[in-house]
Amino acid sequence: MQTIVIGAGVLGAAIAFRLAQAGAQVTVLEAGRVGGGTSGTSFAWINSATGGVPPAYHALRIASMQAHAEVAAEFGGASWYHPTGGLKWAWPAELPALEANVAALQARGYAAEWIDRARLLAMEPDLDPVAIGDGPIAWFPEEGWLDPVPYAGAMVRAAQSLGAVLRTGARVAGMEMAGGRVTGVRLADGTRLAADCVVNCAGRWSDGLRPVPHVPLAPTVGFLVFTPPVAAGISHVLHAPEANLRPDGAGRLMLVWNDFAAGFSAETPPDPRLPEVQEMMQSVSRLIPSLAGLEAEAVRIGVRPLPRDGLSAIGPVPRTEGYYVAVTHSGVTLSPILARLVAAEVVRGEDRAELAEFRPARFFN
Ligand SMILES: Cc1cc2nc3c(=O)[nH]c(=O)nc-3n(C[C@H](O)[C@H](O)[C@H](O)COP(=O)(O)OP(=O)(O)OC[C@H]3O[C@@H](n4cnc5c(N)ncnc54)[C@H](O)[C@@H]3O)c2cc1C
Protein backbone atom coordinates (compact mmCIF):
# COMPACT_ATOMS: atom_id res chain seq x y z
CA MET A 1 0.00 0.00 0.00
CA GLN A 2 1.44 3.35 -1.06
CA THR A 3 0.84 6.09 1.53
CA ILE A 4 1.78 9.76 1.64
CA VAL A 5 2.10 11.56 4.98
CA ILE A 6 1.91 15.34 4.74
CA GLY A 7 3.94 16.97 7.52
CA ALA A 8 6.78 15.71 9.72
CA GLY A 9 5.89 17.12 13.13
CA VAL A 10 5.42 14.84 16.13
CA LEU A 11 2.26 13.46 14.59
CA GLY A 12 3.31 12.89 10.98
CA ALA A 13 6.71 11.48 11.97
CA ALA A 14 5.29 8.94 14.43
CA ILE A 15 2.46 7.99 12.08
CA ALA A 16 4.95 7.47 9.24
CA PHE A 17 6.95 5.12 11.46
CA ARG A 18 3.95 3.02 12.45
CA LEU A 19 2.62 2.95 8.87
CA ALA A 20 6.00 1.66 7.66
CA GLN A 21 6.10 -0.85 10.49
CA ALA A 22 2.65 -2.10 9.47
CA GLY A 23 3.96 -2.76 5.96
CA ALA A 24 2.99 0.36 4.04
CA GLN A 25 5.26 2.10 1.57
CA VAL A 26 5.54 5.59 3.01
CA THR A 27 6.56 8.93 1.57
CA VAL A 28 6.75 11.82 4.05
CA LEU A 29 6.38 15.24 2.46
CA GLU A 30 7.51 18.11 4.67
CA ALA A 31 7.37 21.72 3.49
CA GLY A 32 10.10 22.82 5.88
CA ARG A 33 12.18 20.73 8.23
CA VAL A 34 11.36 17.82 10.53
CA GLY A 35 9.75 19.20 13.71
CA GLY A 36 9.94 22.76 12.40
CA GLY A 37 6.20 23.49 12.76
CA THR A 38 4.22 23.74 16.00
CA SER A 39 6.13 20.77 17.40
CA GLY A 40 9.21 22.98 17.59
CA THR A 41 7.38 25.62 19.66
CA SER A 42 5.63 23.42 22.21
CA PHE A 43 5.70 23.26 25.98
CA ALA A 44 5.53 19.51 25.30
CA TRP A 45 4.10 18.44 28.66
CA ILE A 46 2.96 14.82 28.58
CA ASN A 47 -0.16 14.71 30.68
CA SER A 48 -3.89 14.33 31.06
CA ALA A 49 -4.23 16.77 33.93
CA THR A 50 -7.54 18.44 33.09
CA GLY A 51 -10.18 16.60 35.08
CA GLY A 52 -13.16 17.91 33.11
CA VAL A 53 -12.34 16.68 29.60
CA PRO A 54 -14.58 14.02 27.98
CA PRO A 55 -13.78 10.49 29.27
CA ALA A 56 -12.73 9.24 25.80
CA TYR A 57 -10.23 12.11 25.46
CA HIS A 58 -8.84 11.43 28.94
CA ALA A 59 -8.56 7.71 28.14
CA LEU A 60 -6.67 8.45 24.92
CA ARG A 61 -4.24 10.71 26.73
CA ILE A 62 -3.67 8.21 29.54
CA ALA A 63 -3.01 5.49 26.96
CA SER A 64 -0.55 7.78 25.23
CA MET A 65 1.33 8.60 28.43
CA GLN A 66 1.89 4.85 28.74
CA ALA A 67 2.72 4.62 25.02
CA HIS A 68 5.50 7.21 25.44
CA ALA A 69 7.15 4.98 28.03
CA GLU A 70 6.78 1.99 25.71
CA VAL A 71 8.28 3.87 22.75
CA ALA A 72 11.23 4.95 24.91
CA ALA A 73 11.82 1.30 25.85
CA GLU A 74 11.36 0.21 22.23
CA PHE A 75 14.13 2.60 21.21
CA GLY A 76 16.45 1.33 23.94
CA GLY A 77 16.09 4.37 26.17
CA ALA A 78 15.21 7.64 24.57
CA SER A 79 17.05 10.88 25.26
CA TRP A 80 13.93 12.83 24.20
CA TYR A 81 11.66 11.39 26.93
CA HIS A 82 11.64 12.94 30.43
CA PRO A 83 9.18 11.20 32.78
CA THR A 84 9.96 13.59 35.64
CA GLY A 85 6.47 14.02 37.09
CA GLY A 86 4.66 17.33 37.42
CA LEU A 87 3.84 19.68 40.30
CA LYS A 88 1.16 22.31 40.65
CA TRP A 89 0.16 24.81 43.31
CA ALA A 90 -2.05 27.87 43.41
CA TRP A 91 -2.65 31.18 45.12
CA PRO A 92 -5.27 30.81 47.89
CA ALA A 93 -8.02 32.25 45.68
CA GLU A 94 -7.43 29.57 43.01
CA LEU A 95 -6.90 26.69 45.42
CA PRO A 96 -10.55 25.49 45.41
CA ALA A 97 -10.39 25.07 41.62
CA LEU A 98 -7.14 23.11 41.91
CA GLU A 99 -8.63 20.93 44.64
CA ALA A 100 -11.69 20.23 42.51
CA ASN A 101 -9.51 19.32 39.54
CA VAL A 102 -7.32 16.96 41.58
CA ALA A 103 -10.43 15.31 43.04
CA ALA A 104 -11.86 14.82 39.53
CA LEU A 105 -8.57 13.33 38.33
CA GLN A 106 -8.29 11.01 41.31
CA ALA A 107 -11.86 9.85 40.71
CA ARG A 108 -10.73 8.82 37.22
CA GLY A 109 -7.74 6.93 38.63
CA TYR A 110 -5.15 9.52 37.54
CA ALA A 111 -1.96 9.42 39.59
CA ALA A 112 -2.33 12.57 41.71
CA GLU A 113 -1.56 13.23 45.36
CA TRP A 114 -1.02 16.15 47.70
CA ILE A 115 2.39 16.92 49.14
CA ASP A 116 3.62 19.71 51.41
CA ARG A 117 6.16 22.44 50.82
CA ALA A 118 8.97 20.52 52.55
CA ARG A 119 8.58 17.65 50.09
CA LEU A 120 8.43 20.05 47.14
CA LEU A 121 11.64 21.70 48.31
CA ALA A 122 13.30 18.30 48.62
CA MET A 123 12.42 17.75 44.95
CA GLU A 124 13.14 21.32 43.84
CA PRO A 125 15.71 22.80 46.25
CA ASP A 126 16.29 25.99 44.24
CA LEU A 127 12.77 27.36 44.72
CA ASP A 128 12.21 30.15 47.23
CA PRO A 129 10.07 28.76 50.12
CA VAL A 130 8.47 32.16 50.73
CA ALA A 131 7.28 32.43 47.13
CA ILE A 132 5.75 28.96 47.26
CA GLY A 133 3.60 29.78 50.28
CA ASP A 134 2.39 27.11 52.68
CA GLY A 135 -0.60 25.70 50.77
CA PRO A 136 -0.82 22.12 49.51
CA ILE A 137 0.98 21.10 46.33
CA ALA A 138 -0.40 18.64 43.81
CA TRP A 139 2.06 15.97 42.64
CA PHE A 140 1.44 14.07 39.40
CA PRO A 141 4.15 11.37 39.34
CA GLU A 142 3.35 9.90 35.92
CA GLU A 143 3.64 13.12 33.91
CA GLY A 144 6.69 14.35 32.06
CA TRP A 145 7.87 16.24 29.04
CA LEU A 146 9.30 15.55 25.61
CA ASP A 147 11.95 17.04 23.34
CA PRO A 148 9.57 17.08 20.36
CA VAL A 149 12.07 17.73 17.57
CA PRO A 150 14.54 14.94 18.48
CA TYR A 151 11.52 12.66 19.00
CA ALA A 152 10.18 13.50 15.54
CA GLY A 153 13.66 12.98 14.11
CA ALA A 154 13.94 9.55 15.72
CA MET A 155 10.51 8.54 14.40
CA VAL A 156 11.39 9.62 10.87
CA ARG A 157 14.70 7.77 11.00
CA ALA A 158 12.93 4.65 12.24
CA ALA A 159 10.46 4.96 9.36
CA GLN A 160 13.33 5.41 6.89
CA SER A 161 15.02 2.29 8.24
CA LEU A 162 11.86 0.45 7.18
CA GLY A 163 11.95 1.89 3.67
CA ALA A 164 10.08 5.18 4.07
CA VAL A 165 11.18 8.16 2.01
CA LEU A 166 11.45 11.64 3.54
CA ARG A 167 11.32 14.71 1.31
CA THR A 168 11.93 18.00 3.08
CA GLY A 169 11.33 21.30 1.32
CA ALA A 170 8.40 19.54 -0.39
CA ARG A 171 5.26 21.64 -0.01
CA VAL A 172 2.00 19.98 -0.98
CA ALA A 173 0.01 22.49 -3.04
CA GLY A 174 -3.14 20.40 -3.44
CA MET A 175 -4.73 17.00 -3.78
CA GLU A 176 -5.05 14.98 -6.93
CA MET A 177 -8.62 13.71 -7.24
CA ALA A 178 -10.47 11.25 -9.45
CA GLY A 179 -14.19 11.31 -8.82
CA GLY A 180 -14.61 11.44 -5.05
CA ARG A 181 -11.25 9.82 -4.42
CA VAL A 182 -7.88 11.30 -3.51
CA THR A 183 -5.32 9.64 -5.77
CA GLY A 184 -2.23 11.56 -4.70
CA VAL A 185 -0.83 15.04 -4.23
CA ARG A 186 0.59 17.87 -6.29
CA LEU A 187 3.68 19.62 -4.94
CA ALA A 188 4.35 23.33 -5.23
CA ASP A 189 7.01 22.58 -7.87
CA GLY A 190 4.40 20.80 -9.98
CA THR A 191 5.51 17.25 -9.19
CA ARG A 192 2.63 14.79 -8.92
CA LEU A 193 2.84 11.81 -6.57
CA ALA A 194 0.31 8.96 -6.49
CA ALA A 195 -0.89 7.18 -3.35
CA ASP A 196 -3.55 4.77 -2.18
CA CYS A 197 -3.99 6.90 0.93
CA VAL A 198 -2.90 10.44 1.82
CA VAL A 199 -2.64 11.18 5.55
CA ASN A 200 -2.88 14.88 6.35
CA CYS A 201 -0.66 15.65 9.37
CA ALA A 202 -0.07 19.30 8.46
CA GLY A 203 -1.16 20.58 11.89
CA ARG A 204 -2.30 24.21 11.91
CA TRP A 205 -1.93 24.24 8.12
CA SER A 206 -4.04 21.11 7.63
CA ASP A 207 -7.07 23.18 6.58
CA GLY A 208 -5.27 24.74 3.62
CA LEU A 209 -5.24 21.76 1.25
CA ARG A 210 -7.76 21.78 -1.59
CA PRO A 211 -10.07 20.56 -2.98
CA VAL A 212 -10.72 18.20 -0.04
CA PRO A 213 -13.15 19.25 2.74
CA HIS A 214 -11.21 20.51 5.75
CA VAL A 215 -11.59 20.18 9.50
CA PRO A 216 -12.34 23.69 10.78
CA LEU A 217 -9.62 24.94 13.11
CA ALA A 218 -9.69 27.55 15.86
CA PRO A 219 -5.97 27.98 16.44
CA THR A 220 -4.66 29.71 19.56
CA VAL A 221 -1.32 31.43 20.03
CA GLY A 222 1.18 30.30 22.69
CA PHE A 223 4.16 32.19 23.94
CA LEU A 224 7.37 30.50 25.15
CA VAL A 225 10.25 32.23 26.93
CA PHE A 226 13.69 30.62 27.29
CA THR A 227 16.21 31.54 29.97
CA PRO A 228 19.95 31.32 29.46
CA PRO A 229 21.58 28.25 31.06
CA VAL A 230 21.38 28.58 34.86
CA ALA A 231 23.31 26.61 37.45
CA ALA A 232 20.42 26.44 39.92
CA GLY A 233 17.19 25.51 38.22
CA ILE A 234 14.37 22.96 38.29
CA SER A 235 14.01 19.33 37.30
CA HIS A 236 10.23 18.75 37.02
CA VAL A 237 7.35 20.26 35.07
CA LEU A 238 6.06 23.02 37.36
CA HIS A 239 2.71 24.78 37.23
CA ALA A 240 3.22 27.68 39.58
CA PRO A 241 1.02 30.77 39.86
CA GLU A 242 3.86 32.77 38.29
CA ALA A 243 4.14 30.62 35.15
CA ASN A 244 4.33 27.09 33.83
CA LEU A 245 7.95 26.05 33.49
CA ARG A 246 10.21 23.10 32.87
CA PRO A 247 13.84 22.32 32.10
CA ASP A 248 14.79 22.62 28.44
CA GLY A 249 18.25 21.06 28.40
CA ALA A 250 21.76 22.38 29.11
CA GLY A 251 20.46 24.35 32.12
CA ARG A 252 17.91 26.39 30.18
CA LEU A 253 14.36 26.76 31.45
CA MET A 254 11.27 27.11 29.31
CA LEU A 255 8.50 29.36 30.66
CA VAL A 256 4.97 29.73 29.41
CA TRP A 257 2.20 31.88 30.75
CA ASN A 258 -0.92 31.73 28.65
CA ASP A 259 -2.22 35.10 29.93
CA PHE A 260 0.59 36.82 28.08
CA ALA A 261 -0.31 35.24 24.76
CA ALA A 262 -3.60 37.14 24.54
CA GLY A 263 -2.04 40.17 22.88
CA PHE A 264 0.10 38.24 20.44
CA SER A 265 -0.34 36.71 17.02
CA ALA A 266 1.76 34.35 14.94
CA GLU A 267 3.26 37.46 13.30
CA THR A 268 4.45 39.12 16.56
CA PRO A 269 8.27 39.43 16.37
CA PRO A 270 9.59 37.07 19.09
CA ASP A 271 11.78 39.64 20.83
CA PRO A 272 13.25 38.82 24.29
CA ARG A 273 13.15 42.58 25.06
CA LEU A 274 9.33 42.72 24.95
CA PRO A 275 8.06 44.22 28.24
CA GLU A 276 5.87 41.16 28.80
CA VAL A 277 8.93 38.93 28.59
CA GLN A 278 10.80 41.03 31.13
CA GLU A 279 7.77 40.97 33.41
CA MET A 280 7.61 37.19 33.14
CA MET A 281 11.33 36.85 33.93
CA GLN A 282 10.94 39.08 36.99
CA SER A 283 7.90 37.21 38.17
CA VAL A 284 9.59 33.82 37.84
CA SER A 285 12.78 35.08 39.50
CA ARG A 286 10.75 35.57 42.68
CA LEU A 287 10.18 31.82 42.57
CA ILE A 288 13.72 30.89 41.42
CA PRO A 289 16.06 33.52 42.89
CA SER A 290 18.98 32.43 40.70
CA LEU A 291 17.13 33.98 37.72
CA ALA A 292 17.22 37.45 39.28
CA GLY A 293 18.59 40.07 36.88
CA LEU A 294 18.80 37.65 33.93
CA GLU A 295 17.38 38.54 30.55
CA ALA A 296 15.51 35.98 28.49
CA GLU A 297 17.62 34.34 25.84
CA ALA A 298 14.88 33.65 23.32
CA VAL A 299 11.16 33.83 22.73
CA ARG A 300 9.09 31.61 20.47
CA ILE A 301 5.52 32.03 19.41
CA GLY A 302 3.60 28.90 18.49
CA VAL A 303 0.16 28.32 17.06
CA ARG A 304 -1.82 25.38 18.39
CA PRO A 305 -3.58 23.22 15.77
CA LEU A 306 -6.90 23.16 17.56
CA PRO A 307 -10.00 21.70 15.86
CA ARG A 308 -12.92 24.08 16.37
CA ASP A 309 -14.57 22.00 19.14
CA GLY A 310 -11.29 21.55 21.02
CA LEU A 311 -11.06 17.79 20.43
CA SER A 312 -8.81 15.79 18.16
CA ALA A 313 -9.95 15.13 14.59
CA ILE A 314 -8.65 11.71 13.53
CA GLY A 315 -10.00 9.60 10.70
CA PRO A 316 -11.31 9.52 7.16
CA VAL A 317 -13.27 12.41 5.72
CA PRO A 318 -16.80 11.55 4.50
CA ARG A 319 -17.26 11.17 0.75
CA THR A 320 -13.50 11.49 0.19
CA GLU A 321 -11.93 8.07 -0.32
CA GLY A 322 -8.19 7.64 0.05
CA TYR A 323 -7.85 10.52 2.48
CA TYR A 324 -7.25 10.52 6.26
CA VAL A 325 -6.82 13.48 8.63
CA ALA A 326 -4.92 13.60 11.93
CA VAL A 327 -5.00 17.03 13.56
CA THR A 328 -5.03 17.78 17.25
CA HIS A 329 -3.91 19.96 20.06
CA SER A 330 -2.00 17.94 22.72
CA GLY A 331 -0.25 16.32 19.78
CA VAL A 332 2.88 15.85 21.85
CA THR A 333 1.02 13.84 24.47
CA LEU A 334 -1.07 11.97 21.91
CA SER A 335 1.52 11.24 19.22
CA PRO A 336 2.50 7.65 20.12
CA ILE A 337 -1.01 6.30 20.67
CA LEU A 338 -2.41 8.05 17.60
CA ALA A 339 0.45 6.68 15.51
CA ARG A 340 -0.48 3.12 16.43
CA LEU A 341 -4.21 3.63 15.97
CA VAL A 342 -3.90 5.46 12.65
CA ALA A 343 -1.61 2.76 11.25
CA ALA A 344 -4.09 0.06 12.33
CA GLU A 345 -6.90 1.87 10.51
CA VAL A 346 -5.04 2.93 7.37
CA VAL A 347 -3.04 -0.25 6.73
CA ARG A 348 -5.11 -2.99 8.36
CA GLY A 349 -8.52 -1.45 7.78
CA GLU A 350 -9.47 -1.62 11.47
CA ASP A 351 -12.10 0.68 12.95
CA ARG A 352 -10.63 1.60 16.34
CA ALA A 353 -13.19 2.26 19.06
CA GLU A 354 -10.73 4.56 20.87
CA LEU A 355 -11.13 7.04 18.00
CA ALA A 356 -14.93 6.85 17.67
CA GLU A 357 -15.54 10.22 19.36
CA PHE A 358 -12.87 12.02 17.35
CA ARG A 359 -14.00 11.47 13.79
CA PRO A 360 -13.72 14.40 11.35
CA ALA A 361 -17.22 13.40 10.15
CA ARG A 362 -18.73 15.37 13.07
CA PHE A 363 -17.85 18.57 11.22
CA PHE A 364 -19.46 17.56 7.94
CA ASN A 365 -22.94 16.35 8.91
C1 LIG B 1 2.87 27.14 23.09
C2 LIG B 1 2.39 25.73 22.88
C3 LIG B 1 2.38 24.85 23.95
C4 LIG B 1 1.93 23.56 23.77
N1 LIG B 1 1.99 22.72 24.83
C5 LIG B 1 1.65 21.41 24.66
C6 LIG B 1 1.81 20.53 25.75
O1 LIG B 1 2.23 20.92 26.83
N2 LIG B 1 1.47 19.22 25.55
C7 LIG B 1 0.99 18.77 24.35
O2 LIG B 1 0.71 17.58 24.23
N3 LIG B 1 0.83 19.61 23.29
C8 LIG B 1 1.15 20.92 23.44
N4 LIG B 1 1.02 21.78 22.41
C9 LIG B 1 0.41 21.30 21.16
C10 LIG B 1 1.39 20.46 20.36
O3 LIG B 1 2.64 21.11 20.29
C11 LIG B 1 0.82 20.22 18.96
O4 LIG B 1 -0.45 19.56 19.09
C12 LIG B 1 1.73 19.34 18.12
O5 LIG B 1 3.05 19.86 18.07
C13 LIG B 1 1.18 19.24 16.71
O6 LIG B 1 2.03 18.42 15.98
P1 LIG B 1 1.72 18.16 14.44
O7 LIG B 1 2.72 17.16 13.99
O8 LIG B 1 0.28 17.86 14.26
O9 LIG B 1 1.93 19.60 13.76
P2 LIG B 1 3.28 20.36 13.37
O10 LIG B 1 4.35 20.13 14.34
O11 LIG B 1 2.89 21.78 13.10
O12 LIG B 1 3.70 19.66 12.04
C14 LIG B 1 3.02 19.91 10.82
C15 LIG B 1 4.07 19.92 9.73
O13 LIG B 1 3.41 20.00 8.49
C16 LIG B 1 4.20 20.76 7.62
N5 LIG B 1 3.33 21.26 6.55
C17 LIG B 1 2.31 22.16 6.67
N6 LIG B 1 1.71 22.35 5.48
C18 LIG B 1 2.35 21.54 4.60
C19 LIG B 1 2.20 21.30 3.22
N7 LIG B 1 1.25 21.90 2.49
N8 LIG B 1 3.06 20.42 2.61
C20 LIG B 1 4.02 19.78 3.33
N9 LIG B 1 4.21 19.99 4.65
C21 LIG B 1 3.38 20.85 5.28
C22 LIG B 1 4.75 21.86 8.50
O14 LIG B 1 5.94 22.41 7.96
C23 LIG B 1 4.99 21.13 9.81
O15 LIG B 1 6.33 20.69 9.96
C24 LIG B 1 1.46 23.11 22.52
C25 LIG B 1 1.47 23.98 21.44
C26 LIG B 1 1.93 25.30 21.61
C27 LIG B 1 1.98 26.20 20.44
The ligand as an ORCA input file, in Angstrom:
! r2SCAN-3c Opt
* xyz 0 1
  C       2.873     27.143     23.085
  C       2.389     25.732     22.877
  C       2.379     24.854     23.949
  C       1.927     23.561     23.774
  N       1.990     22.724     24.826
  C       1.647     21.415     24.664
  C       1.808     20.528     25.750
  O       2.227     20.925     26.829
  N       1.471     19.224     25.545
  C       0.990     18.771     24.353
  O       0.712     17.575     24.226
  N       0.825     19.612     23.292
  C       1.154     20.920     23.444
  N       1.015     21.783     22.405
  C       0.414     21.302     21.155
  C       1.391     20.455     20.356
  O       2.642     21.113     20.286
  C       0.821     20.219     18.961
  O      -0.450     19.564     19.094
  C       1.731     19.341     18.124
  O       3.046     19.858     18.068
  C       1.176     19.242     16.712
  O       2.025     18.421     15.978
  P       1.721     18.163     14.440
  O       2.718     17.161     13.993
  O       0.281     17.859     14.260
  O       1.931     19.600     13.761
  P       3.276     20.364     13.371
  O       4.354     20.125     14.343
  O       2.892     21.776     13.098
  O       3.699     19.661     12.043
  C       3.023     19.906     10.823
  C       4.068     19.924      9.733
  O       3.406     19.996      8.493
  C       4.198     20.757      7.624
  N       3.329     21.258      6.554
  C       2.312     22.160      6.666
  N       1.712     22.345      5.484
  C       2.353     21.540      4.603
  C       2.203     21.296      3.222
  N       1.252     21.899      2.489
  N       3.057     20.416      2.608
  C       4.017     19.784      3.326
  N       4.209     19.990      4.651
  C       3.381     20.853      5.280
  C       4.752     21.860      8.505
  O       5.939     22.408      7.955
  C       4.991     21.133      9.811
  O       6.327     20.691      9.960
  C       1.459     23.107     22.518
  C       1.475     23.984     21.439
  C       1.934     25.297     21.614
  C       1.977     26.201     20.435
*
